[in-house]
Amino acid sequence: MVEFFKKMTEWILEREAELARKCALDPEALEKQIAKVQEKKEQLERECRENQEELEHILTRLKWMQAEELKCRQESNEGKGD
């Protein structure tokens, strides 16, 4: 489905590029499209940043658990050596 939308978007952009070459493109419509795409790009960047922060938080907690587990193993091994 994503590929379909990519192909349709590319086809539309090609048609609009043809109109631009022929000086037949509506500049107001183009400005609206640019603004809309820029807004979507910024939204996706924010979401990506938030997701990265969440993953970093999860990773930090998992690494802490790993360190705790290693500490438990070491303490267990030290107890066996007595």
Biopython code that builds the backbone (N, CA, C, O; Angstrom):
import numpy as np
from Bio.PDB.StructureBuilder import StructureBuilder

atoms = [
    (1, "MET", "N", (0.825, -1.197, 0.000)),
    (1, "MET", "CA", (0.000, 0.000, 0.000)),
    (1, "MET", "C", (0.867, 1.257, 0.000)),
    (1, "MET", "O", (0.573, 2.228, -0.698)),
    (2, "VAL", "N", (1.941, 1.225, 0.794)),
    (2, "VAL", "CA", (2.835, 2.378, 0.858)),
    (2, "VAL", "C", (3.465, 2.625, -0.512)),
    (2, "VAL", "O", (3.609, 3.769, -0.943)),
    (3, "GLU", "N", (3.836, 1.546, -1.184)),
    (3, "GLU", "CA", (4.436, 1.691, -2.515)),
    (3, "GLU", "C", (3.457, 2.351, -3.483)),
    (3, "GLU", "O", (3.855, 3.165, -4.317)),
    (4, "PHE", "N", (2.197, 2.003, -3.371)),
    (4, "PHE", "CA", (1.178, 2.600, -4.228)),
    (4, "PHE", "C", (1.135, 4.113, -4.022)),
    (4, "PHE", "O", (1.109, 4.879, -4.985)),
    (5, "PHE", "N", (1.128, 4.536, -2.751)),
    (5, "PHE", "CA", (1.085, 5.971, -2.458)),
    (5, "PHE", "C", (2.354, 6.675, -2.929)),
    (5, "PHE", "O", (2.303, 7.813, -3.394)),
    (6, "LYS", "N", (3.488, 5.995, -2.807)),
    (6, "LYS", "CA", (4.741, 6.585, -3.293)),
    (6, "LYS", "C", (4.679, 6.798, -4.805)),
    (6, "LYS", "O", (5.068, 7.849, -5.314)),
    (7, "LYS", "N", (4.183, 5.782, -5.509)),
    (7, "LYS", "CA", (4.089, 5.885, -6.969)),
    (7, "LYS", "C", (3.094, 6.961, -7.387)),
    (7, "LYS", "O", (3.348, 7.717, -8.324)),
    (8, "MET", "N", (1.969, 7.029, -6.694)),
    (8, "MET", "CA", (0.974, 8.058, -7.014)),
    (8, "MET", "C", (1.535, 9.453, -6.742)),
    (8, "MET", "O", (1.339, 10.373, -7.536)),
    (9, "THR", "N", (2.226, 9.602, -5.628)),
    (9, "THR", "CA", (2.824, 10.898, -5.293)),
    (9, "THR", "C", (3.846, 11.287, -6.347)),
    (9, "THR", "O", (3.880, 12.436, -6.788)),
    (10, "GLU", "N", (4.673, 10.341, -6.748)),
    (10, "GLU", "CA", (5.686, 10.626, -7.771)),
    (10, "GLU", "C", (5.018, 11.013, -9.091)),
    (10, "GLU", "O", (5.466, 11.940, -9.765)),
    (11, "TRP", "N", (3.965, 10.319, -9.452)),
    (11, "TRP", "CA", (3.246, 10.629, -10.689)),
    (11, "TRP", "C", (2.674, 12.043, -10.625)),
    (11, "TRP", "O", (2.792, 12.807, -11.584)),
    (12, "ILE", "N", (2.057, 12.391, -9.500)),
    (12, "ILE", "CA", (1.489, 13.737, -9.339)),
    (12, "ILE", "C", (2.583, 14.798, -9.420)),
    (12, "ILE", "O", (2.409, 15.831, -10.067)),
    (13, "LEU", "N", (3.716, 14.537, -8.759)),
    (13, "LEU", "CA", (4.818, 15.505, -8.799)),
    (13, "LEU", "C", (5.359, 15.684, -10.216)),
    (13, "LEU", "O", (5.722, 16.791, -10.612)),
    (14, "GLU", "N", (5.410, 14.594, -10.973)),
    (14, "GLU", "CA", (5.862, 14.697, -12.366)),
    (14, "GLU", "C", (4.900, 15.561, -13.182)),
    (14, "GLU", "O", (5.333, 16.388, -13.984)),
    (15, "ARG", "N", (3.598, 15.368, -12.977)),
    (15, "ARG", "CA", (2.609, 16.168, -13.713)),
    (15, "ARG", "C", (2.715, 17.642, -13.324)),
    (15, "ARG", "O", (2.635, 18.520, -14.183)),
    (16, "GLU", "N", (2.893, 17.909, -12.046)),
    (16, "GLU", "CA", (3.021, 19.294, -11.599)),
    (16, "GLU", "C", (4.332, 19.915, -12.088)),
    (16, "GLU", "O", (4.384, 21.114, -12.361)),
    (17, "ALA", "N", (5.378, 19.114, -12.198)),
    (17, "ALA", "CA", (6.641, 19.623, -12.741)),
    (17, "ALA", "C", (6.455, 20.023, -14.203)),
    (17, "ALA", "O", (7.011, 21.025, -14.655)),
    (18, "GLU", "N", (5.672, 19.236, -14.937)),
    (18, "GLU", "CA", (5.369, 19.589, -16.327)),
    (18, "GLU", "C", (4.624, 20.922, -16.386)),
    (18, "GLU", "O", (4.926, 21.772, -17.224)),
    (19, "LEU", "N", (3.656, 21.100, -15.498)),
    (19, "LEU", "CA", (2.914, 22.364, -15.449)),
    (19, "LEU", "C", (3.840, 23.524, -15.098)),
    (19, "LEU", "O", (3.701, 24.617, -15.646)),
    (20, "ALA", "N", (4.770, 23.294, -14.200)),
    (20, "ALA", "CA", (5.714, 24.353, -13.817)),
    (20, "ALA", "C", (6.578, 24.751, -15.013)),
    (20, "ALA", "O", (6.829, 25.935, -15.235)),
    (21, "ARG", "N", (7.034, 23.755, -15.784)),
    (21, "ARG", "CA", (7.848, 24.062, -16.969)),
    (21, "ARG", "C", (7.058, 24.868, -17.999)),
    (21, "ARG", "O", (7.625, 25.668, -18.744)),
    (22, "LYS", "N", (5.751, 24.649, -18.033)),
    (22, "LYS", "CA", (4.890, 25.358, -18.981)),
    (22, "LYS", "C", (4.327, 26.650, -18.381)),
    (22, "LYS", "O", (3.479, 27.306, -18.986)),
    (23, "CYS", "N", (4.805, 27.004, -17.191)),
    (23, "CYS", "CA", (4.328, 28.205, -16.479)),
    (23, "CYS", "C", (2.815, 28.153, -16.254)),
    (23, "CYS", "O", (2.140, 29.181, -16.307)),
    (24, "ALA", "N", (2.295, 26.967, -16.004)),
    (24, "ALA", "CA", (0.857, 26.792, -15.828)),
    (24, "ALA", "C", (0.503, 26.294, -14.426)),
    (24, "ALA", "O", (-0.606, 25.816, -14.189)),
    (25, "LEU", "N", (1.447, 26.410, -13.511)),
    (25, "LEU", "CA", (1.216, 25.929, -12.151)),
    (25, "LEU", "C", (0.696, 27.066, -11.283)),
    (25, "LEU", "O", (1.215, 28.181, -11.334)),
    (26, "ASP", "N", (-0.313, 26.787, -10.499)),
    (26, "ASP", "CA", (-0.903, 27.784, -9.598)),
    (26, "ASP", "C", (0.061, 28.024, -8.430)),
    (26, "ASP", "O", (0.268, 27.125, -7.614)),
    (27, "PRO", "N", (0.653, 29.222, -8.339)),
    (27, "PRO", "CA", (1.638, 29.486, -7.286)),
    (27, "PRO", "C", (1.047, 29.404, -5.880)),
    (27, "PRO", "O", (1.737, 28.990, -4.949)),
    (28, "GLU", "N", (-0.204, 29.788, -5.713)),
    (28, "GLU", "CA", (-0.835, 29.707, -4.389)),
    (28, "GLU", "C", (-1.004, 28.252, -3.955)),
    (28, "GLU", "O", (-0.760, 27.904, -2.799)),
    (29, "ALA", "N", (-1.419, 27.422, -4.882)),
    (29, "ALA", "CA", (-1.584, 25.998, -4.572)),
    (29, "ALA", "C", (-0.232, 25.375, -4.229)),
    (29, "ALA", "O", (-0.130, 24.538, -3.332)),
    (30, "LEU", "N", (0.795, 25.792, -4.952)),
    (30, "LEU", "CA", (2.140, 25.281, -4.691)),
    (30, "LEU", "C", (2.622, 25.701, -3.305)),
    (30, "LEU", "O", (3.208, 24.895, -2.582)),
    (31, "GLU", "N", (2.382, 26.946, -2.934)),
    (31, "GLU", "CA", (2.765, 27.433, -1.601)),
    (31, "GLU", "C", (2.047, 26.642, -0.510)),
    (31, "GLU", "O", (2.642, 26.307, 0.514)),
    (32, "LYS", "N", (0.765, 26.346, -0.735)),
    (32, "LYS", "CA", (-0.002, 25.562, 0.239)),
    (32, "LYS", "C", (0.579, 24.154, 0.375)),
    (32, "LYS", "O", (0.688, 23.617, 1.478)),
    (33, "GLN", "N", (0.947, 23.570, -0.762)),
    (33, "GLN", "CA", (1.531, 22.226, -0.730)),
    (33, "GLN", "C", (2.864, 22.233, 0.014)),
    (33, "GLN", "O", (3.136, 21.343, 0.820)),
    (34, "ILE", "N", (3.687, 23.232, -0.257)),
    (34, "ILE", "CA", (4.985, 23.343, 0.418)),
    (34, "ILE", "C", (4.778, 23.479, 1.921)),
    (34, "ILE", "O", (5.451, 22.811, 2.705)),
    (35, "ALA", "N", (3.852, 24.338, 2.321)),
    (35, "ALA", "CA", (3.581, 24.543, 3.751)),
    (35, "ALA", "C", (3.081, 23.258, 4.401)),
    (35, "ALA", "O", (3.489, 22.913, 5.510)),
    (36, "LYS", "N", (2.200, 22.558, 3.705)),
    (36, "LYS", "CA", (1.640, 21.320, 4.249)),
    (36, "LYS", "C", (2.720, 20.253, 4.413)),
    (36, "LYS", "O", (2.771, 19.570, 5.436)),
    (37, "VAL", "N", (3.574, 20.111, 3.416)),
    (37, "VAL", "CA", (4.641, 19.109, 3.484)),
    (37, "VAL", "C", (5.656, 19.487, 4.557)),
    (37, "VAL", "O", (6.140, 18.621, 5.285)),
    (38, "GLN", "N", (5.980, 20.771, 4.658)),
    (38, "GLN", "CA", (6.917, 21.231, 5.688)),
    (38, "GLN", "C", (6.353, 20.946, 7.083)),
    (38, "GLN", "O", (7.077, 20.500, 7.973)),
    (39, "GLU", "N", (5.063, 21.207, 7.263)),
    (39, "GLU", "CA", (4.407, 20.947, 8.550)),
    (39, "GLU", "C", (4.443, 19.456, 8.886)),
    (39, "GLU", "O", (4.722, 19.076, 10.023)),
    (40, "LYS", "N", (4.160, 18.620, 7.894)),
    (40, "LYS", "CA", (4.187, 17.168, 8.101)),
    (40, "LYS", "C", (5.598, 16.708, 8.439)),
    (40, "LYS", "O", (5.784, 15.852, 9.304)),
    (41, "LYS", "N", (6.585, 17.270, 7.766)),
    (41, "LYS", "CA", (7.988, 16.920, 8.024)),
    (41, "LYS", "C", (8.363, 17.261, 9.465)),
    (41, "LYS", "O", (8.994, 16.458, 10.152)),
    (42, "GLU", "N", (7.981, 18.437, 9.916)),
    (42, "GLU", "CA", (8.280, 18.859, 11.283)),
    (42, "GLU", "C", (7.573, 17.966, 12.299)),
    (42, "GLU", "O", (8.141, 17.630, 13.339)),
    (43, "GLN", "N", (6.337, 17.584, 11.998)),
    (43, "GLN", "CA", (5.589, 16.693, 12.884)),
    (43, "GLN", "C", (6.297, 15.339, 12.996)),
    (43, "GLN", "O", (6.452, 14.800, 14.091)),
    (44, "LEU", "N", (6.722, 14.802, 11.860)),
    (44, "LEU", "CA", (7.409, 13.514, 11.870)),
    (44, "LEU", "C", (8.739, 13.597, 12.608)),
    (44, "LEU", "O", (9.124, 12.658, 13.306)),
    (45, "GLU", "N", (9.445, 14.721, 12.455)),
    (45, "GLU", "CA", (10.707, 14.899, 13.174)),
    (45, "GLU", "C", (10.472, 14.920, 14.678)),
    (45, "GLU", "O", (11.240, 14.324, 15.434)),
    (46, "ARG", "N", (9.406, 15.606, 15.123)),
    (46, "ARG", "CA", (9.066, 15.639, 16.556)),
    (46, "ARG", "C", (8.744, 14.233, 17.062)),
    (46, "ARG", "O", (9.233, 13.810, 18.109)),
    (47, "GLU", "N", (7.919, 13.523, 16.306)),
    (47, "GLU", "CA", (7.538, 12.166, 16.701)),
    (47, "GLU", "C", (8.761, 11.261, 16.758)),
    (47, "GLU", "O", (8.903, 10.452, 17.675)),
    (48, "CYS", "N", (9.632, 11.399, 15.786)),
    (48, "CYS", "CA", (10.851, 10.589, 15.751)),
    (48, "CYS", "C", (11.720, 10.882, 16.972)),
    (48, "CYS", "O", (12.240, 9.964, 17.605)),
    (49, "ARG", "N", (11.873, 12.158, 17.296)),
    (49, "ARG", "CA", (12.659, 12.564, 18.463)),
    (49, "ARG", "C", (12.055, 11.977, 19.743)),
    (49, "ARG", "O", (12.771, 11.453, 20.596)),
    (50, "GLU", "N", (10.736, 12.074, 19.864)),
    (50, "GLU", "CA", (10.050, 11.533, 21.045)),
    (50, "GLU", "C", (10.235, 10.023, 21.135)),
    (50, "GLU", "O", (10.475, 9.490, 22.218)),
    (51, "ASN", "N", (10.125, 9.341, 20.013)),
    (51, "ASN", "CA", (10.315, 7.888, 20.002)),
    (51, "ASN", "C", (11.745, 7.518, 20.369)),
    (51, "ASN", "O", (11.972, 6.557, 21.104)),
    (52, "GLN", "N", (12.707, 8.278, 19.861)),
    (52, "GLN", "CA", (14.102, 8.015, 20.200)),
    (52, "GLN", "C", (14.345, 8.223, 21.692)),
    (52, "GLN", "O", (15.056, 7.441, 22.322)),
    (53, "GLU", "N", (13.761, 9.264, 22.252)),
    (53, "GLU", "CA", (13.909, 9.520, 23.689)),
    (53, "GLU", "C", (13.305, 8.376, 24.503)),
    (53, "GLU", "O", (13.892, 7.944, 25.495)),
    (54, "GLU", "N", (12.154, 7.894, 24.095)),
    (54, "GLU", "CA", (11.510, 6.787, 24.802)),
    (54, "GLU", "C", (12.362, 5.525, 24.707)),
    (54, "GLU", "O", (12.541, 4.818, 25.699)),
    (55, "LEU", "N", (12.883, 5.246, 23.525)),
    (55, "LEU", "CA", (13.742, 4.074, 23.362)),
    (55, "LEU", "C", (15.016, 4.203, 24.189)),
    (55, "LEU", "O", (15.486, 3.219, 24.760)),
    (56, "GLU", "N", (15.571, 5.391, 24.258)),
    (56, "GLU", "CA", (16.768, 5.622, 25.065)),
    (56, "GLU", "C", (16.462, 5.366, 26.541)),
    (56, "GLU", "O", (17.274, 4.777, 27.254)),
    (57, "HIS", "N", (15.295, 5.807, 26.995)),
    (57, "HIS", "CA", (14.873, 5.573, 28.379)),
    (57, "HIS", "C", (14.755, 4.068, 28.654)),
    (57, "HIS", "O", (15.239, 3.578, 29.675)),
    (58, "ILE", "N", (14.116, 3.351, 27.747)),
    (58, "ILE", "CA", (13.951, 1.902, 27.903)),
    (58, "ILE", "C", (15.311, 1.216, 27.900)),
    (58, "ILE", "O", (15.568, 0.337, 28.723)),
    (59, "LEU", "N", (16.177, 1.612, 26.982)),
    (59, "LEU", "CA", (17.509, 1.024, 26.888)),
    (59, "LEU", "C", (18.311, 1.255, 28.167)),
    (59, "LEU", "O", (19.005, 0.354, 28.637)),
    (60, "THR", "N", (18.218, 2.448, 28.726)),
    (60, "THR", "CA", (18.914, 2.756, 29.972)),
    (60, "THR", "C", (18.425, 1.842, 31.094)),
    (60, "THR", "O", (19.228, 1.312, 31.863)),
    (61, "ARG", "N", (17.128, 1.661, 31.182)),
    (61, "ARG", "CA", (16.574, 0.785, 32.229)),
    (61, "ARG", "C", (17.000, -0.659, 32.022)),
    (61, "ARG", "O", (17.321, -1.351, 32.988)),
    (62, "LEU", "N", (17.009, -1.128, 30.775)),
    (62, "LEU", "CA", (17.431, -2.500, 30.497)),
    (62, "LEU", "C", (18.903, -2.706, 30.838)),
    (62, "LEU", "O", (19.275, -3.743, 31.387)),
    (63, "LYS", "N", (19.735, -1.727, 30.516)),
    (63, "LYS", "CA", (21.161, -1.840, 30.845)),
    (63, "LYS", "C", (21.370, -1.841, 32.356)),
    (63, "LYS", "O", (22.252, -2.537, 32.859)),
    (64, "TRP", "N", (20.564, -1.063, 33.082)),
    (64, "TRP", "CA", (20.647, -1.070, 34.539)),
    (64, "TRP", "C", (20.295, -2.460, 35.065)),
    (64, "TRP", "O", (20.975, -2.985, 35.946)),
    (65, "MET", "N", (19.216, -3.063, 34.514)),
    (65, "MET", "CA", (18.816, -4.407, 34.934)),
    (65, "MET", "C", (19.913, -5.417, 34.629)),
    (65, "MET", "O", (20.175, -6.321, 35.422)),
    (66, "GLN", "N", (20.547, -5.259, 33.482)),
    (66, "GLN", "CA", (21.631, -6.154, 33.102)),
    (66, "GLN", "C", (22.784, -6.039, 34.099)),
    (66, "GLN", "O", (23.360, -7.050, 34.502)),
    (67, "ALA", "N", (23.118, -4.824, 34.492)),
    (67, "ALA", "CA", (24.188, -4.609, 35.464)),
    (67, "ALA", "C", (23.814, -5.217, 36.815)),
    (67, "ALA", "O", (24.658, -5.819, 37.479)),
    (68, "GLU", "N", (22.560, -5.064, 37.224)),
    (68, "GLU", "CA", (22.102, -5.655, 38.484)),
    (68, "GLU", "C", (22.188, -7.175, 38.435)),
    (68, "GLU", "O", (22.616, -7.811, 39.398)),
    (69, "GLU", "N", (21.784, -7.746, 37.325)),
    (69, "GLU", "CA", (21.827, -9.203, 37.170)),
    (69, "GLU", "C", (23.267, -9.692, 37.224)),
    (69, "GLU", "O", (23.550, -10.717, 37.844)),
    (70, "LEU", "N", (24.171, -8.977, 36.590)),
    (70, "LEU", "CA", (25.589, -9.342, 36.607)),
    (70, "LEU", "C", (26.138, -9.263, 38.027)),
    (70, "LEU", "O", (26.911, -10.119, 38.456)),
    (71, "LYS", "N", (25.731, -8.233, 38.739)),
    (71, "LYS", "CA", (26.164, -8.068, 40.129)),
    (71, "LYS", "C", (25.671, -9.259, 40.969)),
    (71, "LYS", "O", (26.414, -9.786, 41.797)),
    (72, "CYS", "N", (24.434, -9.672, 40.753)),
    (72, "CYS", "CA", (23.883, -10.823, 41.481)),
    (72, "CYS", "C", (24.674, -12.094, 41.171)),
    (72, "CYS", "O", (24.967, -12.882, 42.070)),
    (73, "ARG", "N", (25.016, -12.288, 39.907)),
    (73, "ARG", "CA", (25.798, -13.469, 39.520)),
    (73, "ARG", "C", (27.159, -13.466, 40.190)),
    (73, "ARG", "O", (27.622, -14.491, 40.690)),
    (74, "GLN", "N", (27.800, -12.289, 40.194)),
    (74, "GLN", "CA", (29.120, -12.183, 40.809)),
    (74, "GLN", "C", (29.041, -12.460, 42.305)),
    (74, "GLN", "O", (29.894, -13.153, 42.858)),
    (75, "GLU", "N", (28.016, -11.917, 42.959)),
    (75, "GLU", "CA", (27.842, -12.157, 44.396)),
    (75, "GLU", "C", (27.565, -13.634, 44.657)),
    (75, "GLU", "O", (28.039, -14.195, 45.645)),
    (76, "SER", "N", (26.795, -14.262, 43.768)),
    (76, "SER", "CA", (26.482, -15.681, 43.901)),
    (76, "SER", "C", (27.743, -16.517, 43.740)),
    (76, "SER", "O", (27.959, -17.469, 44.491)),
    (77, "ASN", "N", (28.572, -16.169, 42.769)),
    (77, "ASN", "CA", (29.825, -16.893, 42.543)),
    (77, "ASN", "C", (30.790, -16.692, 43.696)),
    (77, "ASN", "O", (31.520, -17.618, 44.050)),
    (78, "GLU", "N", (30.814, -15.520, 44.287)),
    (78, "GLU", "CA", (31.688, -15.254, 45.427)),
    (78, "GLU", "C", (31.249, -16.088, 46.624)),
    (78, "GLU", "O", (32.085, -16.563, 47.393)),
    (79, "GLY", "N", (29.955, -16.264, 46.782)),
    (79, "GLY", "CA", (29.428, -17.059, 47.892)),
    (79, "GLY", "C", (29.766, -18.530, 47.748)),
    (79, "GLY", "O", (29.925, -19.223, 48.754)),
    (80, "LYS", "N", (29.881, -19.024, 46.527)),
    (80, "LYS", "CA", (30.210, -20.430, 46.283)),
    (80, "LYS", "C", (31.679, -20.709, 46.562)),
    (80, "LYS", "O", (32.051, -21.845, 46.857)),
    (81, "GLY", "N", (32.505, -19.696, 46.472)),
    (81, "GLY", "CA", (33.939, -19.872, 46.664)),
    (81, "GLY", "C", (34.335, -19.997, 48.117)),
    (81, "GLY", "O", (35.490, -20.309, 48.407)),
    (82, "ASP", "N", (33.423, -19.766, 49.038)),
    (82, "ASP", "CA", (33.757, -19.823, 50.470)),
    (82, "ASP", "C", (34.044, -21.199, 50.927)),
    (82, "ASP", "O", (34.339, -21.410, 52.103)),
]
sb = StructureBuilder()
sb.init_structure("model")
sb.init_model(0)
sb.init_chain("A")
sb.init_seg("    ")
for serial, (resi, resn, name, xyz) in enumerate(atoms, 1):
    if name == "N":
        sb.init_residue(resn, " ", resi, " ")
    sb.init_atom(name, np.array(xyz, "f"), 0.0, 1.0, " ", f" {name:<3s}", serial, name[0])
structure = sb.get_structure()
